[in-house]
Amino acid sequence: MNSSVLEVATPRATEVAVGDDSLKVDLVDGRTVVVPLTWYPRLLHGSPEERANWTLIGEGIGIHWPALDEDIEVEGLLVGRP
């Protein structure tokens, strides 16, 4: 019996944009994920300056907003986990 192994690469972010009502994350593989900002109250209530101050963590497996003490995993975005 033959079996194949499916290798799934860890999703990684390259760019992040936070609008008034959505979070948009561009991924290394070319996909873009957009989720409602209501999923993340700290981002929703943060100022535009605080929202714009983000950094990628773990080579893009997550996103961190230091002024808002918010961390989001890219994998969670892909599975629809707020």
C-alpha positions in Angstrom: 0.0 0.0 0.0 1.4 3.4 -1.0 0.7 6.4 1.1 1.6 10.0 0.4 2.7 12.5 3.0 1.3 16.0 2.7 3.8 18.5 3.9 2.2 21.8 4.9 4.4 24.8 5.3 3.9 27.1 8.3 2.0 30.1 7.2 4.1 33.3 7.5 3.2 37.0 7.2 5.1 39.5 5.1 3.0 42.6 5.5 0.2 43.9 7.8 -2.3 46.7 7.4 -4.9 47.7 10.0 -7.8 49.7 8.7 -10.8 51.1 10.6 -12.7 47.9 10.4 -10.4 45.1 9.2 -7.0 43.5 9.6 -5.2 42.5 6.3 -2.2 40.2 6.3 -0.2 39.3 3.3 1.4 35.9 3.3 4.7 34.6 1.9 2.8 32.3 -0.4 1.0 35.2 -2.1 -2.3 34.8 -0.2 -4.0 37.7 1.6 -6.1 37.2 4.7 -8.6 39.8 5.7 -10.5 39.5 9.0 -12.9 41.9 10.9 -11.2 44.1 13.5 -14.0 43.2 15.9 -12.1 39.9 16.5 -9.4 41.9 18.2 -10.7 44.6 20.6 -7.3 45.9 21.5 -6.6 46.7 17.8 -10.2 48.0 17.3 -9.8 50.5 20.1 -6.2 51.4 19.4 -5.1 54.6 17.8 -4.0 54.7 14.2 -0.4 55.2 15.4 -0.6 52.2 17.7 -2.1 50.0 15.0 0.6 51.0 12.6 3.4 50.0 15.0 3.6 46.3 14.5 6.4 43.8 14.1 6.6 40.3 12.8 7.6 37.6 15.4 9.0 34.2 14.8 10.0 34.9 11.2 6.4 35.9 10.4 4.4 33.2 12.2 2.9 35.9 14.3 2.4 39.7 14.6 3.0 41.8 17.7 1.7 45.3 18.5 3.9 46.5 21.5 1.9 49.6 22.4 -1.3 47.5 22.5 0.2 44.3 24.0 -1.5 42.3 21.3 -0.1 39.2 19.6 -1.8 37.3 16.7 -0.8 34.0 15.2 -1.1 33.8 11.4 -2.3 30.2 11.6 -5.2 31.4 13.8 -6.2 33.9 11.1 -6.3 31.2 8.5 -8.5 28.9 10.5 -10.9 31.7 11.5 -9.9 31.8 15.1 -10.3 35.2 16.7 
